[in-house]
Amino acid sequence: MRKSAAESLEPVSFRDWVARKQKSGGIRRKGERTRDRIRLCTVELLNEVGYRDLKLTDICKRAKISPPVLYLYFESKEALVHEILVEFLQEFMNRATSASGRSPFQAMFDANLQWIRSARANAGLMRCLLQFSEAQGDFAALFAQESHEWNLRITAAIIRRFPAAERAQAQVHFVVEALGGMMDDITRRLFADNDEHLTAVVSSFASTDEDLARALTTLWHRALYCMDPPKSEATPLAPRLLAAAQSAPAPRAGARKRASD
């Protein structure tokens, strides 16, 4: 049986992605290999200690070079980190999952699962995006622009699937912006901030990344289509709440009138 795109995904780190990209670049000159090594060591340290605690001496020690050698390739720590985080943001975290040939729920689930797995595997770098945005105004603007363009791509993908909804594109875009903000906040709190309260809540009903992606995708489906996804693809997030709401007696007419007064 053929696996879905989500089932074939594996947790991936940006460090491993960069290393594979460097190896696939063919024969490299000595200077290029040195530059690659500096970048790879910086990626490792950023994920371990973050931007604020990153020291050039630690980069040089891990890359086995002297500071003057590092300055041959990068004019400053900020320039080095900027280059790495731009690549992390634009080429790695913003990878899209094709939605062709799948249901709306499955397409969103695959994309959400990929985002969650990438955020978990690169928690330190996710924290660096926030730290560097606070320190560098131009990067903060880039970060905001990338988020905006990502939301536009998601909106366009939804409209392509349902062309009859093209006149509602502004409303769809607004919902995507709201849901995207939810995804950013939840993954930041879970993986970058280690929010123990949210982690405890999530672990009580979502023991795996797949469970978390399924719960979040149910919210996406409800917000976009105003209905639950098919039962074959998802189960209610809070089945007891659903049962209680369905069995609750309707308010009396007088009660409704008093509530509206």
C-alpha positions in Angstrom: 0.0 0.0 0.0 1.4 3.4 -1.0 2.2 5.7 1.9 0.8 9.2 2.0 3.2 12.2 1.8 2.8 12.6 5.6 3.6 9.0 6.4 6.8 9.2 4.3 8.0 12.3 6.1 10.8 11.9 8.6 11.9 14.4 11.3 14.6 16.5 9.7 17.1 19.0 11.1 18.3 22.0 9.3 21.8 21.0 10.2 21.5 17.7 8.3 19.7 19.5 5.4 22.6 22.0 5.1 25.2 19.1 5.3 23.4 17.2 2.5 23.2 20.3 0.4 26.9 21.0 0.8 27.8 17.4 -0.1 25.6 17.5 -3.2 27.4 20.6 -4.5 30.2 18.6 -6.2 33.9 19.1 -5.8 34.7 22.2 -3.7 37.8 24.2 -3.5 39.5 24.6 -0.1 38.1 28.0 0.5 34.6 26.8 -0.3 35.0 23.9 2.1 36.2 26.2 4.8 33.2 28.5 4.3 30.9 25.5 4.4 32.4 24.3 7.6 32.0 27.7 9.3 28.3 27.8 8.3 27.6 24.2 9.4 29.3 24.8 12.8 27.3 28.0 13.3 24.1 26.2 12.5 24.9 23.6 15.2 25.8 26.3 17.8 22.7 28.4 17.0 20.5 25.3 17.6 22.3 24.5 20.8 22.9 27.9 22.5 20.8 30.5 20.5 21.8 33.8 19.0 22.3 35.8 22.2 24.9 33.3 23.6 26.6 32.6 20.3 30.3 33.6 20.5 32.7 33.9 17.5 35.4 32.1 19.6 33.1 29.1 19.9 32.5 29.0 16.2 36.2 29.2 15.5 36.9 26.5 18.0 34.4 24.1 16.5 35.3 24.9 12.9 39.0 24.6 13.8 40.0 28.0 12.4 41.3 31.3 13.8 39.2 34.5 14.0 41.1 36.1 11.1 40.1 33.2 8.9 36.5 33.6 9.7 36.6 37.3 8.8 37.9 36.4 5.4 34.4 34.9 4.7 32.1 36.9 6.9 32.4 40.5 8.0 30.7 39.9 11.4 28.8 37.5 13.5 25.6 39.3 12.5 26.3 38.8 8.8 27.0 35.1 9.3 23.8 34.6 11.4 21.7 36.6 9.0 22.8 34.5 6.0 22.0 31.3 7.9 18.7 32.3 9.2 17.5 33.7 5.9 18.2 30.3 4.3 16.5 28.5 7.3 13.5 30.7 6.9 13.2 30.9 3.1 14.4 27.5 1.9 13.8 25.1 4.8 10.9 26.1 6.9 8.8 27.4 4.0 8.9 24.2 2.0 5.4 23.5 0.7 3.7 20.1 0.4 1.8 19.6 -2.8 -1.9 19.3 -2.4 -2.7 17.7 -5.7 -4.8 14.6 -5.7 -5.7 14.7 -2.0 -8.6 15.8 0.1 -8.4 19.3 1.7 -8.0 17.7 5.1 -5.1 15.4 4.0 -3.3 18.3 2.2 -3.5 20.5 5.3 -2.5 17.6 7.6 0.6 16.8 5.6 1.7 20.5 5.6 1.0 20.9 9.3 2.8 17.7 10.2 5.8 18.8 8.2 5.8 22.1 10.0 5.5 20.5 13.5 8.3 18.0 12.8 10.6 20.7 11.5 9.9 23.0 14.4 10.6 20.2 16.9 13.9 19.2 15.2 15.1 22.8 15.1 13.7 24.3 18.3 16.9 26.3 18.9 16.8 27.8 15.5 13.1 28.7 15.9 14.1 30.6 19.0 16.9 32.3 17.1 14.4 33.6 14.5 12.7 35.5 17.4 15.9 36.6 19.0 17.5 37.9 15.8 14.2 39.7 14.8 14.4 41.6 18.1 18.0 42.6 17.4 17.9 43.3 13.7 15.0 45.4 12.3 15.7 44.4 8.7 15.5 40.8 9.5 12.2 41.4 11.4 10.8 42.9 8.3 12.0 40.0 6.2 10.4 37.6 8.7 7.1 39.3 8.5 7.2 39.4 4.7 8.0 35.7 4.5 5.1 34.9 6.7 2.8 37.1 4.6 3.9 35.4 1.4 3.5 32.0 2.9 -0.1 32.8 3.8 -0.7 34.1 0.3 0.6 30.8 -1.1 -1.8 28.8 1.1 -4.7 31.1 0.2 -3.9 30.6 -3.5 -3.7 26.8 -3.1 -7.2 26.8 -1.5 -8.6 28.9 -4.3 -7.1 26.7 -7.0 -8.8 23.7 -5.4 -12.2 25.5 -5.2 -12.2 28.1 -8.1 -15.8 29.0 -7.4 -14.6 30.7 -4.1 -12.4 33.2 -5.9 -14.6 36.1 -5.0 -14.2 35.2 -1.3 -10.4 35.3 -1.6 -10.0 38.2 0.9 -12.0 36.3 3.5 -10.0 33.1 2.9 -6.8 35.0 3.3 -8.0 36.5 6.6 -8.7 33.0 7.9 -5.4 31.7 6.8 -3.6 34.7 8.4 -5.4 33.9 11.7 -4.7 30.2 11.5 -1.1 30.8 10.5 -0.7 33.0 13.6 -2.1 30.2 15.7 0.4 27.7 14.3 3.3 30.1 14.8 2.3 30.7 18.5 1.7 27.1 19.4 4.9 25.7 17.8 6.9 28.6 19.4 5.5 27.9 22.9 5.9 24.2 22.6 9.3 23.9 21.1 11.2 27.3 21.4 9.8 28.5 24.8 9.2 25.1 26.4 5.9 26.3 27.8 5.3 23.6 30.5 1.6 24.5 30.8 0.8 24.2 27.1 3.0 21.1 26.8 1.0 19.4 29.6 -2.3 20.3 27.9 -1.2 19.0 24.6 0.4 15.8 26.0 -2.9 14.9 27.6 -4.6 14.2 24.3 -1.9 14.3 21.6 1.0 11.9 22.4 2.5 12.1 18.9 3.2 14.8 16.3 0.6 13.1 14.1 -2.0 13.5 16.8 -1.1 17.2 17.2 -1.2 17.8 13.5 -4.6 16.1 13.2 -6.0 18.2 16.0 -4.7 21.5 14.5 -5.8 20.4 11.0 -9.3 19.9 12.4 -9.3 23.5 13.5 -8.1 24.6 10.0 -10.9 22.6 8.4 -13.6 23.9 10.7 -12.5 27.6 10.2 -12.2 27.4 6.5 -15.2 25.2 5.6 -17.4 25.6 8.7 -17.7 21.9 9.2 -15.9 19.0 10.6 -13.7 16.9 8.3 -15.0 13.5 7.2 -15.1 10.9 10.0 -12.7 8.7 7.9 -10.0 11.4 8.2 -10.5 12.9 11.7 -12.3 12.4 15.0 -13.8 15.2 17.1 -11.3 17.1 19.2 -13.5 17.0 22.3 -16.1 14.2 21.8 -17.6 14.5 25.3 -18.1 18.3 24.7 -19.7 17.5 21.4 -22.1 15.0 23.0 -22.9 17.3 25.8 -23.7 20.2 23.4 -25.9 18.0 21.2 -27.9 16.6 24.2 -28.3 20.0 25.9 -31.9 21.2 26.0 -32.8 24.2 23.8 -33.3 27.4 25.8 -36.9 28.4 26.4 -38.3 31.3 24.4 -38.5 33.5 27.5 -34.9 32.8 28.4 -33.9 33.7 24.9 -35.8 37.0 25.1 -34.2 37.9 28.5 -30.7 37.1 27.1 -31.3 39.4 24.2 -32.6 42.3 26.3 
